[in-house]
Amino acid sequence: MRNFTFSNPTKIIFGKGTIAKLGPEAARAGKTALLVYGGGSIKKNGVYETLTAALTANGVNFVEHSGVKPNPVLSHTREGINKARENNCSLVVAAGGGSVIDEAKAIAAGVKYDGDVWDFFCGKAEIKEALPLFTALTLPATGSEMNAGCVITDETAKHKYSAHGAALFPRVSALDPQTTLTLPRAQVANGAVDSLAHIIEGYFTTTDSDALVTEEVVHALARSIIASTNRILKDPSDYNARASMMWSATLALNGLAACGYGGTSFINHAIEHSLSALYDIAHGAGLAIVMPAWFKHHLAADGPARLEKFGAAVFGVKTAAETIQSFEDFFKKAGAPVRLSEANIPTSDIPRIAANAMGLIRQWGMPQEQSEIEKILRMAA
Amino acid sequence: MRNFTFSNPTKIIFGKGTIAKLGPEAARAGKTALLVYGGGSIKKNGVYETLTAALTANGVNFVEHSGVKPNPVLSHTREGINKARENNCSLVVAAGGGSVIDEAKAIAAGVKYDGDVWDFFCGKAEIKEALPLFTALTLPATGSEMNAGCVITDETAKHKYSAHGAALFPRVSALDPQTTLTLPRAQVANGAVDSLAHIIEGYFTTTDSDALVTEEVVHALARSIIASTNRILKDPSDYNARASMMWSATLALNGLAACGYGGTSFINHAIEHSLSALYDIAHGAGLAIVMPAWFKHHLAADGPARLEKFGAAVFGVKTAAETIQSFEDFFKKAGAPVRLSEANIPTSDIPRIAANAMGLIRQWGMPQEQSEIEKILRMAA
C-alpha cells in the first residue's frame, strides 16, 4: 500500500428534498450567484423552480448562465466568466450533471484569474483560488460534485483537457436521487459506464496490488454500480436503486477508490477524451467503446491476474476473458455502444484519434506512444 | 436509502514517514501546541522524537501533557485544559491511539468553553468551537483520527460518556502504519474488534436495509479488517496488512459506513462503556464480550435476515447462527475475551452494569429498558 493524502472538504446533503437546502448554504457565501445549467431539463424536473426559490428565499440573487453542452466548451466557459465578472458574482451555483458542474468549476476559477482560463487546462497556470461553488446534481456519473477536477473542450482545437486544484472542491453538493428518476435510458447507461471507468482506471494501473482495503472498496462500488443499474433498467422508478447509484458514482471519484494505489493513470479516459473531442459523443459511450479494447491490451501486456481478481469479486467469473466479456455484456445490456462502428466512427480515423489523444497523454505524463493507442483502438473497431 | 449529510474535512496523510509532515501543517495553526500523549510508548517507537523534531523545525513550541489513560479520565482532561490555558496554547497535537486523541479533543473544546468540560458529555452544553487539532495515530481502532466524537470517563461517577461536534474533526491526521508494527497482540485484537463494532452497529440497527451501496461498503470494510488482522496475526511485520487495517479502522467510523442507514444506534457501545467504566477493561475487549450476546438477542428479536446477509458476504456462511459463531471464532482467534467470565466479571454484577449502561442509553435517546440490557448481559455470562 503506497503513501497517499486524502482530503475532501465537500459537504454532501443527500436524499429526497435536499436541493432547497442549498439556499441557506449559498447565502453564507455571498449575495449574488452565477446560476449555471444546461439545456433546460432542470426546468422540466422541478430542480430549477426549487433551487431558484430557495436562493431567493435566502436573499441570494442570481444571474443565469444556461446552455452548457454535454461536453462543455471553452467559448461558453469564457462567456460565463465574463458574465460573473460583469455582475459581481461572489459564488457559483451549478444545477445539472457533471458537464454543468465542470463548466461551473472552470468559471469559478477563471473569474479569480487574470489570464485566460484555458491556461489551467494546458498546464500554463495553476488554480490557486476560485469562487465558492454549490451544486445540485441531477445525473450520477462523473463524481465532479465531490472532487477537485473539471474537463473542458476547446472546440476549435478539438482538445478535451482537464484541470485540477483544491479550490475546485464544491463547498456543498445536494444530491436528490428523485431528480434522476426521469433520466433517459442512454444517460443511465453512460453514468454507469463512466463511474465504473473511474474505479477501474486505478485498479488496473496501480503500482501496488496489495492495497487490500482499497481493493475491497473498489469491488464494493463496482458491485453496487452494476446491481443498482440492473435494478434501474428493470424498474426506472426504483428510488433506492437510484440512490445507491448516485452515491456510488460520487464515491467512485472522490479519492476513496484510489487510496494507496500509488501512481495510477487514466488511460481509458485519455483515449475517450479524444473520441468525444472529435465526435462529440457522450463520455460514457466513448468509455464503453474504449474499455473492452483496453482490457484486451492490458491482458496481453500485463497478464490475467488483475482481471481474474476483479472478475471473481464482482462478476463471479473465473478467467480474464470472462471478466472482459462480463464488462461488455453489462455495457450492452445498459445500452452503451462497445465498438467504434456502433458510434459510426470509421476505422480509417484511428490515426487521427490516436494523434489527438497524445496531447492529453503527454500532458498527464503517461508513457504511451501513439502506436500503442492505435493498437488499442483497432481492437475497438 | 434514508437522507443523510456527509461532511468530513479532516486531511489524512497516510503512509511511511508521514508523521514529520505534521510539522508544517501545525505551524499554519499557531506557535504553541499542547502535546498530548499516553504512557510513553511513543518514546519507544520513535514517534515522539520524529514529531517533536518536526514541530521544533517548523517553529512550533510545545507543552507536554502526558499520561493519558487507555480509558481517558475527566480529571486528567481538566488538567490538560488548565495547562493549555496557562501556556496560551493555540493548537493541540495528539500522538497515540484513540484514547489520546479523544482526550485531546475534549481539551481542545474545553479550552474554548467557560464552563466545565463535562457539560459537553452530560448534555448540558454544545461544542461550538475548539482549538485546531493535529494527530499522529499509532493504534488503528477508534476512528477518532477522522471523526468528530470523543469519549471520556468520569472516573468518580463511573460514567463513560461521549461528546460530538464538527469543531472536533482533527485538522490533519498522520497515519504511519509502521508505528503499529510493534503493537502488543492484545491491542491488535482490540483494534480489530472495535473497528468491526463500529460498522456493525449501523448495519444491524438501521431502519433501512436497502441502502445497497452502504451495505457493500460495510461488507468491504469488514472483509478488509478480518483479512488484515488474520495476516497480522500470522506475520506481525506485514506492512501492507498493517496499512489496510489502519485505513479500514479510520473508514469504519468516519461517517462512510452509515450513509443512508437513517436512525442507527450504538447499543453494543452503550453496554460496553458501562463495562469499561466499571472495570477499566479495554474497549475492544468489552465489545468482544458484548457483541456475540447482542447478536443472539438481535436474532431472537429481529430474525435472521441481517445476520444471514452479513455472514454470506463476509464469512461465506449461510445461517445466522453460523454468522454469530464466525464472529466469536474471529474474536477468539485474535485473542479477545468473548464472555464476562474471561474478563473476571462476576454475573452477580449484571444488574449494576446494566444500571450504569442506562445513563448512556437515556442520553443517546435509545429505547432499551434495563431488563433488556440485563438479558443481553446474561447471554454473555
Interface residues (C-beta under 8 A of the other chain):
Chain A: M1 R2 N3 F4 T5 F6 S7 N8 P9 T10 K11 I12 I13 F14 G15 K16 G17 T18 P177 D210 A211 L212 V213 T214 E216 V217 H219 A220 L221 R223 S224 A227 S228 Y239 N240 A241 A243 S244 M245 W247 S248 L251 L256 C259 G260
Chain B: M1 R2 N3 F4 T5 F6 S7 N8 P9 T10 K11 I12 I13 F14 G15 K16 G17 T18 P177 D210 A211 L212 V213 T214 E216 V217 H219 A220 L221 R223 S224 A227 S228 Y239 N240 A241 A243 S244 M245 W247 S248 L251 L256 C259 G260
